Amino acid sequence: MKWDTLASLPLFVGMSRKELESIMTQTRIDFNKLEAGTVIARRNQPCGKLIIAISGELLCETCSDDNAYKIEENISAPMILQSAGIFGKYQVFTKTIKAVTQTNTITFEKDELHNLLDKSLIFRINLIGLLATQLQKREQQLWERQYHPKGDTLADLRNDLLVYRIKQFIKHRCVTPAGQKVLYVSMETLGGLLGHNRQQISKALCSLEQEGHLTCSRGKIVIPQLQYL
């Protein structure tokens, strides 16, 4: 891999050619070419390394703790895989990530990552910025503006509010804000999570399906383009 490929990745933006070449010669970097179907990261396994997918298509699967529901989403490289899991109290992967197409990755073991953080101010700033942005987005989700439902009757108002809550439920659990997402969940489970019965969930999903935002089948909701939901 040439230095300009490294320079295009978010953690290395702003570095000079000299610094990038120094990193490539003095840091142990594992380069991997993975075939389609290869599991790159598995949920609940230790996350003691920094993995960056630099090319290819990925499938990311996130499950609830009780395995009652899960979301699958297609993600395009370049992508840093679960950078928050490298440090902190819970240093495990919380998602299972597979290669959909042939995928190229680079991996930094934790010791090498410590050396990079110690030697490169730009790398430290970029990593802190990445982690801070993730935290800020999560906090914004908790304090988002109150939604005011629309409708002529009380039933319409309640259905519109539930439609909004379903949208937010899906969006808040996705890694990226765009692309195809597949939610595997029963209507009973989704109703329990949102405090509604099966009939109310079914009506709200039908409203979204009629608008062309998603398609529903037994235990499966497909959102073709999340950005339009």
N, C-alpha and C positions, 0 to 999 in steps of 0.2 A: 504494500500500500504506500502510495506517495504521500508526501507531507501535505499536499493541497487537499487530499481526501480528508485527512485529519482536521485540517483547518476549517472544513465545511461543517463540522459537528459542533453543536451548541457549547459544549464544555471547553472547546479550544478556540472559540471565536475571539479575535483580538490579539492572538499570539503572533509574534514575528516568525518568519521562516527559520531563523536561526534557533529560536526556542523550540519550535516544532521538531526540527531535525535533531536537536539535542534529546528531546523526549523519546524519539524513535530509536535513537542509538543507546540511550542509557536506561530505558525502562523496558521491562519485560512485558510485551503485549502478545496475547494469544490471538492469532487470526484463524478463523474457522469458516469453512464453506459447508453449509448444512443442506441436506436434501429435504425435499418436501415431506412433511409428516414428522420431522424430528422435533422432539420436545426440548425446547431451549431452557425453560424454567418450569418447575412444578410446584404447585401450591403446597405450603407447609414445609418445604425443604429449605435448609439454611441458605441465606442470601449473603454469602461472604465475599462477593465479587461484584464488580461493575461490568455489566454486559450492555453493549451498544450494537443494535442491528443497523448496519450501514446500507444494506440493500435487501430487497425482497418483500414479500407479503406475509403478514403474521396473523394468527388467530389467537385472540386473548379470551380466556374463559375465567370468569369470576363467580364464585359460589357463595351463598350465605353460609354462616357458621353451621347451621343445622341441615344444610343441603336441601332446603325446601324450594329454593329457586336459584337460577343461575343466568348469567348474561354472557353471550358470545359476541365478539365484535372483531371485524376485520380491520387491521391496522397496517399502514404502509411505512416502511423504513424511509429515512433514518428515525430511530426511536431508541431512547435510553430506557432500559427495562427495569422498572421499580427501583429507582435510585434511592428512595426513602428507606428501603429495607436494608441498606448497607450498614447504617448506624442506628443507634437508639436501643430501646429495650427489646423490641421484637424484630430480630434480624432474620426474617424468613420471607420467602415469596408468598404473597397473598393471592397470586393468580397463576394459572397454568398457561404458558405461552408456547405455541407450536409454529413451525414454519409451514406456510401454505405453498409457497414456491421455494425454489433454491434461494437460500438466504446467506448472506455474508455477515459475520459478527466479529467484533473485537472485544476482548475481555481483559480487564485489569484485576488481578488478585488484590486482596485488601492491603497487603504489605506494600505493593507497588503504588496503590492509591494513596496510602499514607505518605510515601515519598513524594508523589506529585503534589499533594496538598502542602507539604513542607517546603518544597522548592519553588513552586510556581504561584505567584500572587494572582495572576489572571485565572488560573484553574480554580483557585479557592473562591474568587469572586463569582465566577460562572456557576460553580456548584451551589454556593450559598444562594445565588439568585434563583436558580432552578428550584431548590427546596422551598425557598421563601414564597415563590409564586404559587407552588402547590398548596401551601398552607393558607395563603391569602384567598385563593379560589374556594377552598373548603370553608373558610370562615364566611365568605360572602354568601355561600349557599345557605348557611344557618340564619343569616340576617337579611334575606332577600325581602323585597317590597311585598306588602300584602296584596293578594290578588282579589279583585272585585268581580264576581261572576256576572254573566249576562243572561238575560232571559225574561220572558213575559210572565211566567208562572213560577211558583215556588219549586215545582218539580224541575222546571228548566234550569233554574238557578242552581239547584243542588246537583243536577247532572253536569252542568258546565264546570262547577267547582271540582267535581270528581274527575272530570276529563283533565283539568289542569293538574290535579294532584298525581294522576297517573303519568302524565308527561314529565313532571318533575321527579317522580320516583325513578323513572328510567334514566333521565339525563344525569341525575346526581350519582348514578352507579356506573357510569361509563367512563372509560379512560380518555377517549377523544370525543369532541362534540359533533363529529360528522361521520358519515358513512353508515354502512349497514350494521344493525344490531339485532340480535335475536334473544328474546327473553323467554326462558322456559319456566313457566309457573302456572299453577292451576288457578282458576277464578276464585276458588275458596281461599287459597293461600293469599292471593293478592287482596282479596276482600278483608281478610284478617289483618293484614299489614296496614291497610288504609282505613280500617274501621267501618267497612260497608259489607252488605250481604252480596251473595253471588249474582242476584238479579240486577242490582245496581251497578256492579262491575261490568256485567254483560252489556247493559244499556250504554254505558260510557264507552266501552270498547267498540260497540257498533257505530257510535257517533264518529269515532276516529277512523274507523274502517270506511265509512261512507264518504268521508272527506279525503280518502286516499292516502292517509298517513301511515297506515299499517294494515297487515292482514293477520287474521286470527285462525288458529286451528286448535285442536285439543291439546292443552298444556303448552302452547307455543304461540308467541307473538313476534312477528317479523316487522321490523321498521326498516324500510329500504334506505332511507336517508334521514338520519337523526336531525340534521340541521333544519329540516323542513317540518319537524314535529311541533 
